Amino acid sequence: MTRKRAERLTGYEIRSVGESNGKTSYGAFRGDELVIVAEHATEDLALDALVREVSRLSSLEAMKQHGWRCVRCRRDRRLQIHHRRYPIPRAHEIKNLQPVC
């Protein structure tokens, strides 16, 4: 995965935040605010991990936003996150995610 693709998928600016113990670290930034960091042995895998973490964080935020209930039937069991429209340039933006059962 490239930095540009990670930015397109997450909607955040992706920056390198350094290397330590032989691992490459990348962070997702909203302006100057660091939202989340992921690290791995290679650049490609670090970017993959960062996109997964942003997706997980966005999914949790979408669940909270909808009261941990399905947007269709309002039940609170066996919820999954679905995209309202897919594919779109910023698939993991919270406004494009919704919990459904």
N, C-alpha and C positions, 0 to 999 in steps of 0.2 A: 504494500500500500504506500502511496505517496502522501506527502504532507498536504498537497493540494486536494487530493481526494478525501482525506480525513477532514479537512476544513469544509468541503462541500457536504459531506455526510452529517457532520455534527452541528454546523452553523457557528462554530467557535473559531477563533484564530488559534492556530497550533504553532507553538514555539518549542524549540529545544531548551530544556532547563538544565542540561549538563550531563555529565557521566560520572558514575561512581561505582567502584567495585566491578569494573568491566561491563556495566550495564548502561544503556542509553535511556535517558528520560525525556519525555515530552509532556507538555502541559497544555490544557485547553484554557484559553483566556477570553474573558468578556471585558473588552477595554484593557485596563491594567490589572483587573482582578483575576487571579488564578483560580479557576473553578475546580479542576481535578488534574492529577498527575498520574502517569503510568510509565513503567520502566520495563525493559527487557534486554536480552543479550544483543539483539540487533535492532537497527532502526525500523525496519519493516514490521517486526513483531511488536515493538514498542508502540508504533502507530496503530496497529490492529488492537492491541490491548486498550489503548486510549479510546478508540471508537467504541469498543464494548463497554467500557466504564461510563462513557457519556450516555450511551444507550440505556444502561441500567439506571443511571441517575435520572435521566429524562422520564423513563418508565415509572419510576417511583413517584416523581413529581406529578405526572399525569394521573396516577392512581389517587394521590392525595387530593388533587384538584377536583376530581369527580367523586370524592367521598368514599373511595374504595367500593364503588358500585358500577355495574354494567350501565353503559350509556343507553342501551336499548330497552332493557327490562327492569333496571334498577336493582337486580339481585346482587348479592355480595359473595357468591360462591364461584370457584373455578375461573377466576378472571385471567385474561390474557390481554396483552397490549397489541392493538392493531393500528395500522396507519389509516388515517382518513383518506388520503390520496397517496398512491405509491405507483411508480417512483416519482419523486419530486427531488429537486436539488438538495434540500435539507431535510432528509427523511427522519432524523432523530430530534427535530424541534418539538417542544412540548405541545405546541398548538396543533401539530399534525398527529398526535398520539391520543388514543382513546381506549379505555378498558372495556372489554366485552366478555361475555361468558359463552 
